[in-house]
Amino acid sequence: MPAISPVLPDQRVQFVLALLHKEDSLEGIARKAGVSGSPLIWWREEFIEAGKAALGCRVEELMNELADRDQVIGELTVTNRILKKRAS
């Protein structure tokens, strides 16, 4: 793990985005950030992993919502069939 940097989290995000958008070389962005290349690489990896984790959680959340809706639809379908049978 790299040493704690004086670069604020919001600044780290901006430097990582600049790196991902290839706005400058790793060395150029690291120079602007006032760090060596290693912390910048570390930040990029953390950024990507956090994004993957956030997207994974969201996908799981959406799958759970779909399962809940499927259950409600199933229950309503059964109720609807029972009511139709009683009405005829």
Phi and psi in radians as a Rosetta constraint file:
Dihedral C 1 N 2 CA 2 C 2 CIRCULARHARMONIC -1.244 0.35
Dihedral N 2 CA 2 C 2 N 3 CIRCULARHARMONIC 2.810 0.35
Dihedral C 2 N 3 CA 3 C 3 CIRCULARHARMONIC -1.132 0.35
Dihedral N 3 CA 3 C 3 N 4 CIRCULARHARMONIC 2.697 0.35
Dihedral C 3 N 4 CA 4 C 4 CIRCULARHARMONIC -1.126 0.35
Dihedral N 4 CA 4 C 4 N 5 CIRCULARHARMONIC 2.282 0.35
Dihedral C 4 N 5 CA 5 C 5 CIRCULARHARMONIC -1.764 0.35
Dihedral N 5 CA 5 C 5 N 6 CIRCULARHARMONIC 2.632 0.35
Dihedral C 5 N 6 CA 6 C 6 CIRCULARHARMONIC -1.312 0.35
Dihedral N 6 CA 6 C 6 N 7 CIRCULARHARMONIC 0.008 0.35
Dihedral C 6 N 7 CA 7 C 7 CIRCULARHARMONIC -1.353 0.35
Dihedral N 7 CA 7 C 7 N 8 CIRCULARHARMONIC 2.219 0.35
Dihedral C 7 N 8 CA 8 C 8 CIRCULARHARMONIC -1.234 0.35
Dihedral N 8 CA 8 C 8 N 9 CIRCULARHARMONIC 2.686 0.35
Dihedral C 8 N 9 CA 9 C 9 CIRCULARHARMONIC -0.944 0.35
Dihedral N 9 CA 9 C 9 N 10 CIRCULARHARMONIC -0.748 0.35
Dihedral C 9 N 10 CA 10 C 10 CIRCULARHARMONIC -1.102 0.35
Dihedral N 10 CA 10 C 10 N 11 CIRCULARHARMONIC -0.637 0.35
Dihedral C 10 N 11 CA 11 C 11 CIRCULARHARMONIC -1.190 0.35
Dihedral N 11 CA 11 C 11 N 12 CIRCULARHARMONIC -0.688 0.35
Dihedral C 11 N 12 CA 12 C 12 CIRCULARHARMONIC -1.016 0.35
Dihedral N 12 CA 12 C 12 N 13 CIRCULARHARMONIC -0.772 0.35
Dihedral C 12 N 13 CA 13 C 13 CIRCULARHARMONIC -1.028 0.35
Dihedral N 13 CA 13 C 13 N 14 CIRCULARHARMONIC -0.779 0.35
Dihedral C 13 N 14 CA 14 C 14 CIRCULARHARMONIC -1.104 0.35
Dihedral N 14 CA 14 C 14 N 15 CIRCULARHARMONIC -0.717 0.35
Dihedral C 14 N 15 CA 15 C 15 CIRCULARHARMONIC -1.176 0.35
Dihedral N 15 CA 15 C 15 N 16 CIRCULARHARMONIC -0.702 0.35
Dihedral C 15 N 16 CA 16 C 16 CIRCULARHARMONIC -1.141 0.35
Dihedral N 16 CA 16 C 16 N 17 CIRCULARHARMONIC -0.757 0.35
Dihedral C 16 N 17 CA 17 C 17 CIRCULARHARMONIC -1.092 0.35
Dihedral N 17 CA 17 C 17 N 18 CIRCULARHARMONIC -0.687 0.35
Dihedral C 17 N 18 CA 18 C 18 CIRCULARHARMONIC -1.073 0.35
Dihedral N 18 CA 18 C 18 N 19 CIRCULARHARMONIC -0.701 0.35
Dihedral C 18 N 19 CA 19 C 19 CIRCULARHARMONIC -1.147 0.35
Dihedral N 19 CA 19 C 19 N 20 CIRCULARHARMONIC -0.800 0.35
Dihedral C 19 N 20 CA 20 C 20 CIRCULARHARMONIC -1.143 0.35
Dihedral N 20 CA 20 C 20 N 21 CIRCULARHARMONIC -0.591 0.35
Dihedral C 20 N 21 CA 21 C 21 CIRCULARHARMONIC -1.463 0.35
Dihedral N 21 CA 21 C 21 N 22 CIRCULARHARMONIC -0.010 0.35
Dihedral C 21 N 22 CA 22 C 22 CIRCULARHARMONIC 0.978 0.35
Dihedral N 22 CA 22 C 22 N 23 CIRCULARHARMONIC 0.730 0.35
Dihedral C 22 N 23 CA 23 C 23 CIRCULARHARMONIC -1.239 0.35
Dihedral N 23 CA 23 C 23 N 24 CIRCULARHARMONIC -0.390 0.35
Dihedral C 23 N 24 CA 24 C 24 CIRCULARHARMONIC -2.792 0.35
Dihedral N 24 CA 24 C 24 N 25 CIRCULARHARMONIC 3.018 0.35
Dihedral C 24 N 25 CA 25 C 25 CIRCULARHARMONIC -1.293 0.35
Dihedral N 25 CA 25 C 25 N 26 CIRCULARHARMONIC 2.879 0.35
Dihedral C 25 N 26 CA 26 C 26 CIRCULARHARMONIC -0.970 0.35
Dihedral N 26 CA 26 C 26 N 27 CIRCULARHARMONIC -0.798 0.35
Dihedral C 26 N 27 CA 27 C 27 CIRCULARHARMONIC -1.105 0.35
Dihedral N 27 CA 27 C 27 N 28 CIRCULARHARMONIC -0.720 0.35
Dihedral C 27 N 28 CA 28 C 28 CIRCULARHARMONIC -1.134 0.35
Dihedral N 28 CA 28 C 28 N 29 CIRCULARHARMONIC -0.764 0.35
Dihedral C 28 N 29 CA 29 C 29 CIRCULARHARMONIC -1.206 0.35
Dihedral N 29 CA 29 C 29 N 30 CIRCULARHARMONIC -0.689 0.35
Dihedral C 29 N 30 CA 30 C 30 CIRCULARHARMONIC -1.071 0.35
Dihedral N 30 CA 30 C 30 N 31 CIRCULARHARMONIC -0.712 0.35
Dihedral C 30 N 31 CA 31 C 31 CIRCULARHARMONIC -1.067 0.35
Dihedral N 31 CA 31 C 31 N 32 CIRCULARHARMONIC -0.787 0.35
Dihedral C 31 N 32 CA 32 C 32 CIRCULARHARMONIC -1.096 0.35
Dihedral N 32 CA 32 C 32 N 33 CIRCULARHARMONIC -0.614 0.35
Dihedral C 32 N 33 CA 33 C 33 CIRCULARHARMONIC -1.372 0.35
Dihedral N 33 CA 33 C 33 N 34 CIRCULARHARMONIC -0.290 0.35
Dihedral C 33 N 34 CA 34 C 34 CIRCULARHARMONIC 1.350 0.35
Dihedral N 34 CA 34 C 34 N 35 CIRCULARHARMONIC 0.503 0.35
Dihedral C 34 N 35 CA 35 C 35 CIRCULARHARMONIC -2.318 0.35
Dihedral N 35 CA 35 C 35 N 36 CIRCULARHARMONIC 2.959 0.35
Dihedral C 35 N 36 CA 36 C 36 CIRCULARHARMONIC -1.368 0.35
Dihedral N 36 CA 36 C 36 N 37 CIRCULARHARMONIC 3.108 0.35
Dihedral C 36 N 37 CA 37 C 37 CIRCULARHARMONIC -1.201 0.35
Dihedral N 37 CA 37 C 37 N 38 CIRCULARHARMONIC -0.491 0.35
Dihedral C 37 N 38 CA 38 C 38 CIRCULARHARMONIC -1.031 0.35
Dihedral N 38 CA 38 C 38 N 39 CIRCULARHARMONIC -0.867 0.35
Dihedral C 38 N 39 CA 39 C 39 CIRCULARHARMONIC -1.062 0.35
Dihedral N 39 CA 39 C 39 N 40 CIRCULARHARMONIC -0.618 0.35
Dihedral C 39 N 40 CA 40 C 40 CIRCULARHARMONIC -1.130 0.35
Dihedral N 40 CA 40 C 40 N 41 CIRCULARHARMONIC -0.714 0.35
Dihedral C 40 N 41 CA 41 C 41 CIRCULARHARMONIC -1.128 0.35
Dihedral N 41 CA 41 C 41 N 42 CIRCULARHARMONIC -0.752 0.35
Dihedral C 41 N 42 CA 42 C 42 CIRCULARHARMONIC -1.045 0.35
Dihedral N 42 CA 42 C 42 N 43 CIRCULARHARMONIC -0.805 0.35
Dihedral C 42 N 43 CA 43 C 43 CIRCULARHARMONIC -1.072 0.35
Dihedral N 43 CA 43 C 43 N 44 CIRCULARHARMONIC -0.730 0.35
Dihedral C 43 N 44 CA 44 C 44 CIRCULARHARMONIC -1.059 0.35
Dihedral N 44 CA 44 C 44 N 45 CIRCULARHARMONIC -0.792 0.35
Dihedral C 44 N 45 CA 45 C 45 CIRCULARHARMONIC -1.121 0.35
Dihedral N 45 CA 45 C 45 N 46 CIRCULARHARMONIC -0.732 0.35
Dihedral C 45 N 46 CA 46 C 46 CIRCULARHARMONIC -1.078 0.35
Dihedral N 46 CA 46 C 46 N 47 CIRCULARHARMONIC -0.742 0.35
Dihedral C 46 N 47 CA 47 C 47 CIRCULARHARMONIC -1.054 0.35
Dihedral N 47 CA 47 C 47 N 48 CIRCULARHARMONIC -0.832 0.35
Dihedral C 47 N 48 CA 48 C 48 CIRCULARHARMONIC -1.151 0.35
Dihedral N 48 CA 48 C 48 N 49 CIRCULARHARMONIC -0.774 0.35
Dihedral C 48 N 49 CA 49 C 49 CIRCULARHARMONIC -1.118 0.35
Dihedral N 49 CA 49 C 49 N 50 CIRCULARHARMONIC -0.700 0.35
Dihedral C 49 N 50 CA 50 C 50 CIRCULARHARMONIC -1.132 0.35
Dihedral N 50 CA 50 C 50 N 51 CIRCULARHARMONIC -0.670 0.35
Dihedral C 50 N 51 CA 51 C 51 CIRCULARHARMONIC -1.109 0.35
Dihedral N 51 CA 51 C 51 N 52 CIRCULARHARMONIC -0.771 0.35
Dihedral C 51 N 52 CA 52 C 52 CIRCULARHARMONIC -1.073 0.35
Dihedral N 52 CA 52 C 52 N 53 CIRCULARHARMONIC -0.760 0.35
Dihedral C 52 N 53 CA 53 C 53 CIRCULARHARMONIC -1.110 0.35
Dihedral N 53 CA 53 C 53 N 54 CIRCULARHARMONIC -0.762 0.35
Dihedral C 53 N 54 CA 54 C 54 CIRCULARHARMONIC -1.114 0.35
Dihedral N 54 CA 54 C 54 N 55 CIRCULARHARMONIC -0.744 0.35
Dihedral C 54 N 55 CA 55 C 55 CIRCULARHARMONIC -1.180 0.35
Dihedral N 55 CA 55 C 55 N 56 CIRCULARHARMONIC -0.673 0.35
Dihedral C 55 N 56 CA 56 C 56 CIRCULARHARMONIC -1.097 0.35
Dihedral N 56 CA 56 C 56 N 57 CIRCULARHARMONIC -0.728 0.35
Dihedral C 56 N 57 CA 57 C 57 CIRCULARHARMONIC -1.126 0.35
Dihedral N 57 CA 57 C 57 N 58 CIRCULARHARMONIC -0.706 0.35
Dihedral C 57 N 58 CA 58 C 58 CIRCULARHARMONIC -1.141 0.35
Dihedral N 58 CA 58 C 58 N 59 CIRCULARHARMONIC -0.734 0.35
Dihedral C 58 N 59 CA 59 C 59 CIRCULARHARMONIC -1.085 0.35
Dihedral N 59 CA 59 C 59 N 60 CIRCULARHARMONIC -0.774 0.35
Dihedral C 59 N 60 CA 60 C 60 CIRCULARHARMONIC -1.072 0.35
Dihedral N 60 CA 60 C 60 N 61 CIRCULARHARMONIC -0.740 0.35
Dihedral C 60 N 61 CA 61 C 61 CIRCULARHARMONIC -1.069 0.35
Dihedral N 61 CA 61 C 61 N 62 CIRCULARHARMONIC -0.765 0.35
Dihedral C 61 N 62 CA 62 C 62 CIRCULARHARMONIC -1.165 0.35
Dihedral N 62 CA 62 C 62 N 63 CIRCULARHARMONIC -0.671 0.35
Dihedral C 62 N 63 CA 63 C 63 CIRCULARHARMONIC -1.104 0.35
Dihedral N 63 CA 63 C 63 N 64 CIRCULARHARMONIC -0.700 0.35
Dihedral C 63 N 64 CA 64 C 64 CIRCULARHARMONIC -1.119 0.35
Dihedral N 64 CA 64 C 64 N 65 CIRCULARHARMONIC -0.708 0.35
Dihedral C 64 N 65 CA 65 C 65 CIRCULARHARMONIC -1.099 0.35
Dihedral N 65 CA 65 C 65 N 66 CIRCULARHARMONIC -0.726 0.35
Dihedral C 65 N 66 CA 66 C 66 CIRCULARHARMONIC -1.109 0.35
Dihedral N 66 CA 66 C 66 N 67 CIRCULARHARMONIC -0.729 0.35
Dihedral C 66 N 67 CA 67 C 67 CIRCULARHARMONIC -1.078 0.35
Dihedral N 67 CA 67 C 67 N 68 CIRCULARHARMONIC -0.747 0.35
Dihedral C 67 N 68 CA 68 C 68 CIRCULARHARMONIC -1.078 0.35
Dihedral N 68 CA 68 C 68 N 69 CIRCULARHARMONIC -0.744 0.35
Dihedral C 68 N 69 CA 69 C 69 CIRCULARHARMONIC -1.174 0.35
Dihedral N 69 CA 69 C 69 N 70 CIRCULARHARMONIC -0.685 0.35
Dihedral C 69 N 70 CA 70 C 70 CIRCULARHARMONIC -1.039 0.35
Dihedral N 70 CA 70 C 70 N 71 CIRCULARHARMONIC -0.714 0.35
Dihedral C 70 N 71 CA 71 C 71 CIRCULARHARMONIC -1.125 0.35
Dihedral N 71 CA 71 C 71 N 72 CIRCULARHARMONIC -0.773 0.35
Dihedral C 71 N 72 CA 72 C 72 CIRCULARHARMONIC -1.108 0.35
Dihedral N 72 CA 72 C 72 N 73 CIRCULARHARMONIC -0.754 0.35
Dihedral C 72 N 73 CA 73 C 73 CIRCULARHARMONIC -1.069 0.35
Dihedral N 73 CA 73 C 73 N 74 CIRCULARHARMONIC -0.743 0.35
Dihedral C 73 N 74 CA 74 C 74 CIRCULARHARMONIC -1.057 0.35
Dihedral N 74 CA 74 C 74 N 75 CIRCULARHARMONIC -0.788 0.35
Dihedral C 74 N 75 CA 75 C 75 CIRCULARHARMONIC -1.113 0.35
Dihedral N 75 CA 75 C 75 N 76 CIRCULARHARMONIC -0.719 0.35
Dihedral C 75 N 76 CA 76 C 76 CIRCULARHARMONIC -1.177 0.35
Dihedral N 76 CA 76 C 76 N 77 CIRCULARHARMONIC -0.631 0.35
Dihedral C 76 N 77 CA 77 C 77 CIRCULARHARMONIC -1.111 0.35
Dihedral N 77 CA 77 C 77 N 78 CIRCULARHARMONIC -0.786 0.35
Dihedral C 77 N 78 CA 78 C 78 CIRCULARHARMONIC -1.099 0.35
Dihedral N 78 CA 78 C 78 N 79 CIRCULARHARMONIC -0.797 0.35
Dihedral C 78 N 79 CA 79 C 79 CIRCULARHARMONIC -1.064 0.35
Dihedral N 79 CA 79 C 79 N 80 CIRCULARHARMONIC -0.742 0.35
Dihedral C 79 N 80 CA 80 C 80 CIRCULARHARMONIC -1.090 0.35
Dihedral N 80 CA 80 C 80 N 81 CIRCULARHARMONIC -0.751 0.35
Dihedral C 80 N 81 CA 81 C 81 CIRCULARHARMONIC -1.109 0.35
Dihedral N 81 CA 81 C 81 N 82 CIRCULARHARMONIC -0.731 0.35
Dihedral C 81 N 82 CA 82 C 82 CIRCULARHARMONIC -1.094 0.35
Dihedral N 82 CA 82 C 82 N 83 CIRCULARHARMONIC -0.782 0.35
Dihedral C 82 N 83 CA 83 C 83 CIRCULARHARMONIC -1.128 0.35
Dihedral N 83 CA 83 C 83 N 84 CIRCULARHARMONIC -0.675 0.35
Dihedral C 83 N 84 CA 84 C 84 CIRCULARHARMONIC -1.116 0.35
Dihedral N 84 CA 84 C 84 N 85 CIRCULARHARMONIC -0.718 0.35
Dihedral C 84 N 85 CA 85 C 85 CIRCULARHARMONIC -1.116 0.35
Dihedral N 85 CA 85 C 85 N 86 CIRCULARHARMONIC -0.718 0.35
Dihedral C 85 N 86 CA 86 C 86 CIRCULARHARMONIC -1.188 0.35
Dihedral N 86 CA 86 C 86 N 87 CIRCULARHARMONIC -0.598 0.35
Dihedral C 86 N 87 CA 87 C 87 CIRCULARHARMONIC -1.299 0.35
Dihedral N 87 CA 87 C 87 N 88 CIRCULARHARMONIC -0.411 0.35
